[in-house]
Amino acid sequence: MPVSNAIIKRKSVRNYTSASLTLDGLSVLLWATQGVRAVLSSSTALRTVPSAGSHHAFETYLAVNRVDGLASGLYRYLPFDAQLAQLRIDSDIGKKSASACLGQRFVASVALTFFWTVIPYRTEWRYDLAAHKVIAIDAGIYVRTFTSYSRKPLSHEVLRG
């Protein structure tokens, strides 16, 4: 199919299950997008996704609605510890997430929403005026990795208790 036809026929499909996500499934997504494969030194680590200059400017926050074993609320992933930091218990996290996503109502009912934030300095000191471009490229890599894993059966434990 020519690309132009694919673009014309493209549509969003938002068909979500009401089921909870397992902690094991969440672990796979976190490891795939933010995992640490090996720590080589105090300033060097091998990660599961590439990042320009290996600077890894992204931080992962989770708005949890329905993940087995986790209370609804806001969490931050700590990749070097492979753990979640509970920031806030909040039974209305879905509604707040939908609001943060410019009122997209479907976000309120999903099991989990990933929010990625950036610490620009991690790339600015190295890439100067091109840092915003590097961050955009890295964002594309995160999203592509996430979508690749989120469409597969999830069964690999990577979070440590």
C-alpha positions, 0 to 999 in steps of 0.5 A: 500500500502506498504511504499516502493511502496508509495515511488517508486510511489511518484512524485512532482506535481506542478500545480499552479493556476494563481489566487491571494490568499485572505488576509483572506486565508493568515491570516489562513496560518500565524495563523496556523504556527505562531499564538499566542493563548494566552499571559500568561506573558511577557515571556510565550505565547501559540502558534498554533504550538508546539516548543521544550521548547516553544522557537519558534526560527522561523521567517516568511518572505513572498515573495508576488506576488499575494495576494489581498490587498498587494503590491508585495514585501517582508514582515515579520509576527509579530505574537504577533501583528498579523500584517505584516511588509512591508519590501520592495515593489518589483515587481520582488520578484518572480524572486528573490525568485526563485533565492533564491530557487536555480533557481526553476523557478516555485517559480517565478510564485506562489502567495506567498512564505513562507520563514522561518528563524531561530534565533538559540540562542532561542534554543541553550541556552537551548539545547546546542549541540542538538539545531540543532536537535531540530530546524530540528524537529520544521521545520518539524512541521511547514511544516506539519502544513502549508501543512495541512492548505494550502490544505483546503479552507481558510476562517478565518480572524486572521490578525488585521488591 
